[in-house]
Amino acid sequence: MPFGISLVYAFASMTFETEPGFFLTADSWGDPTHRSVILLHGGGQTRHSWGNTAKLLADSGWYALALDARGHGDSDWSVEGHYGIDYLASDLRAVSAQLARKPAWVGASMGGMTALIAEGERLPGTESICTAIVLVDIAPRSEQKGIERIFAFMSGNQDGFASLDEAAEAVAAYLPHRPRPSDNNRLEKNLRLRKGADGKSRYYWHWDPKMLALWRQNAGLDRADGSQQTQNEARLYRAAHALAVPTLIVRGGISDVVSEKVVAEFLEAVPHVHSVSVADAGHMVAGDSNHAFTRAVINFLRSELANE
């Protein structure tokens, strides 16, 4: 195995209760008594978006959990539409508290922002909730054109797809740099077949569409003056300054969301953060270059948490 020290890992699916009667779903690999890592996907994705990362973490001696965020995948959807960052951060703290050992967090996009807030806004005087944070192509500030492209894709397919091939065509158009898979098995895990308003069965992305308006608002797309985006950036920067655990930002080398300029600004403002770039990967780094991404994560965790 390319990263491994252990050739055996156990797989299990489980649920975590984060509020009374509210459950999140996760898949886990490895020994629960080992050092743990929680993988937090991006908005509109599911726990299946990490490719082989969790398995390779387990092969390297970690207990890895890939979590479905609330409103995504097989986790519960909020009837009240409680999808703001405070609810996501509360879920992450609740899941982490139920593990045998304090985890490291690896968060892509929305998952990275969740990790920043969950750790950076912990109660004053309390110890860190996690052992390390890996931010996957996300920083307190993002490039607006990249964010707009994401929303155009997510907003454009709310009526679902007539077939998996149609969904695959939409993904290929959105990610032209990524080789198209030979089959749609992994894509199918992010979709659900159900009847539409016309009574015909169609494939829909498996996330609650109530979230889209909230995401647009938080990204500042509905405010011409950019005031909401400025407030969110300031909050994320405050959280980043408060981090007391090893932190890495992994940028996709061709990302249009986190540019080299954005990373440079982040590192200048928060100099204790490390950085690495994955060549030929866009915003969805783990999916674009899974092997290189996973190697970067494992190397960072090994070097920073050797004595844990």
C-alpha angles and dihedrals in degrees: 000000000000097000102014139126093162123047095192127072133166121227124209140161117220145163132231124205107221098168128016105292094355117115138189123203124225139174117218136197128191139016114330090216091061126088107289136226126191117206113210116195128213128261113294092015132100138218088276093069095087099076110203096338097108093047092049091048088054090049087054092055102268131123102233127195125188107201131202108222118227111284092022134097114329097342119107120277118228113244089200093050093245098168103129122127092259091061092046091050091048090053091051093050090049094050093046092052090057095059124095092235132031107265137224114232127224110189130182117204104307089020091053092051089049090054092048093053096040093055102026093051098044114137113285113263094019125118123255116282095213136034098227141351130221114193110203110209094324133111134164088270125042134188108265095216091057092048091050091052091053092051092047089056095045094045095046098065104045091120091063132229131287091221143002089255090058090051090048090053090054092050092047090053090049094046104034092159093061120086110244112249118246090235137021099233095115093042090052090060089064094051136066126207112226140142119275129212090281092056094249121126115248137168115253131186106258101240131097109264089212086080095064096075091048092050091049090051094048091048090054093240092132096049117071092197093057092227095136092050091049091052092049093049091050091051093049092048091052089051092048092051089053094055114119098177130082108279132193130185114206111199126196106238093228097032116145091194101055109032127189087257092055091050091048091052091049094049092047092051095041106027096177090071118098123213141203132177125217110212120231092012125120129199092305093062099166092053096042098049108006098167096051092042094051092047090054092050095047093046091051095047092047094050097043100038101037092124098043 
